[in-house]
Amino acid sequence: MNMWRKACGVVLILMAGMAVAEDDPPALKDQRARVHAELAFSYLQINNLNAALEEAETAKNAYPEISVGYHALGVVYMALDEPELAERNFNQALKLEPKNSEYNNNYGWFVCQRNPAKSLDYMLMAARDPLYKSPDLAYYRAGVCARKAGDLAAADAHFLRALKRNPEMIPAMYELAQLRYLSKDFDTVSELLQKMQEANIQAPELLWLAARTYRQMGRQDAVDSTSAQLQKLFPKSREAELLRRGAWDE
């Protein structure tokens, strides 16, 4: 970390520790709220949910008239599996900023866990915003939710859009590969597998998909090699057990 980033980190910590006063100017309240919201998301990344909740609450209390604290609370309560509290705070954030793409993307993902078919509009609103910095994530999430809702054609299209915006997005590659396996487009699955392997991605789900794909393509050497790798690296995985049972279609 360079000296500039260290200095910024010190400023954030100092600002976060400043006492909140009701007569503080709005600009200072706004800045303090955003600092605490940022800290909440930082704690979420390291799975410190108690600290994340505390920072999100502080962000809201620092300036209740703006949306950032409510959005942070929505995301934290989603991680805590508190759907009523998450819903309440997401709704308040969107009431204050209905067109905020980050809020729509995260709220759509929250809705997807409970009603996938009703979640897509939120994520697609975010994905189609030319100023949004993460359209690939919004399209990926839309693909996952479309698949959960049973619309495999829409899911396929959304994963393709995610990859168009971020060609290195491994989760979108894997999801698309699964769909193309179901549609028996094994050449495309093989291409996607090669890209993921080149990125040194090793997971039992990926190796099992590879083994089944190569089997469908009649590439027995590749089946044997991939199967051996699966057994060696992940012997206790569900996929290794399926391989040992010869349950290729499960």
Secondary structure, 3 states (H helix, E strand, C coil): CCHHHHHHHHHHHHHHCCCCCCCCCHHHHHHHHHHHHHHHHHHHHCCCHHHHHHHHHHHHHHCCCCCHHHHHHHHHHHHCCCHHHHHHHHHHHHHHCCCCHHHHHHHHHHHHCCCHHHCHHHHHHHHCCCCCCCHHHHHHHHHHHHHHCCCHHHHHHHHHHHHHHCCCCHHHHHHHHHHHHHCCCHHHHHHHHHHHHHCCCCCHHHHHHHHHHHHHCCCHHHHHHHHHHHHHHCCCCHHHHHHHHCCCCC
